[in-house]
């Protein structure tokens, strides 16, 4: 079965909704690991573990991957004058 990033996002949204509606404490944690063959493993911890292996996009044109921060989000420079 081919797993996609959209499937992971749908699972995260569903689990978040269940946690939000739960009458008590809840916790969710997400891990990502880079695998061989241009894939990433995504593990969602939320009572159980939900494991996905999804294709990771190739680097952008020019050969260099996007610069990412520790959160996995793309980063960009901000002038110190901007607030």
N, C-alpha and C positions, 0 to 999 in steps of 0.2 A: 504494500500500500504506500503510495506516494504521500508524504506529509509536507504541508506547505506552511509558510509563515502565517497565512490567514487562519489556518486551523489552530495554531498556537495562540494567536490573538483571541480567537473565539473561545478557547478553553479558559484563558486568563479572565476574559470578561465574564464568563459563566461562573467561574469560581469566586470572583470578586463579588458578583451579585449575591451568590449564596452566603458568603461571609457577611456581607452588609445586612442581609435580612435575618441572619442568625441572632437569636436572643442571648448573646453572650460573647465571650472572647473568641477571636479567630486570628490566624496568622497565615501569611502566604510568602513564600520566598522563591526566587527564580535564579537558576544557575545556567550559564552558557559556557560551552567548551568548543574549541575549534577542533574539528576532526580532519582526517585526510580526505582527499577527493572533493574538496570544496564544499564541505558540509559542516553544520554546527549541530551539536547536541544541546537541546533545551530541556531542562528538568524543572518542573513546577512542583514545589513542595507545598501541600495544602491538605493536611490530614493523611493523604496518600501521596505517592510520587507519580506524576504524569510525565512520561519521557517521549520526546519527539526528536527525530533526526531530520533536519531540513537542509535543502541545498542553499548554499551561501552564495550570493552574487559575486561574480568575478570582479576584479578591480576595475575602477573607472577607466575610461579611455586615457591613454597615456601611460598605463601600466602601474600607477601608484594607487594603493588602496586609500580610501578616505581616512583622514585623521580622526581617531575616535578617542574619547575620554575613558576614564575608568568605569563609567556607567555603561559604556558601549554606545553612547550617543555621539553623533558627529559634533565636533567642536569648531568654533570659529573665533578669530581674534576680535576683540572689542577695544576701541580706543578708550584711553583712560579718562577722556573728557566726557564720554557718554555715561549717563546714569539711568 
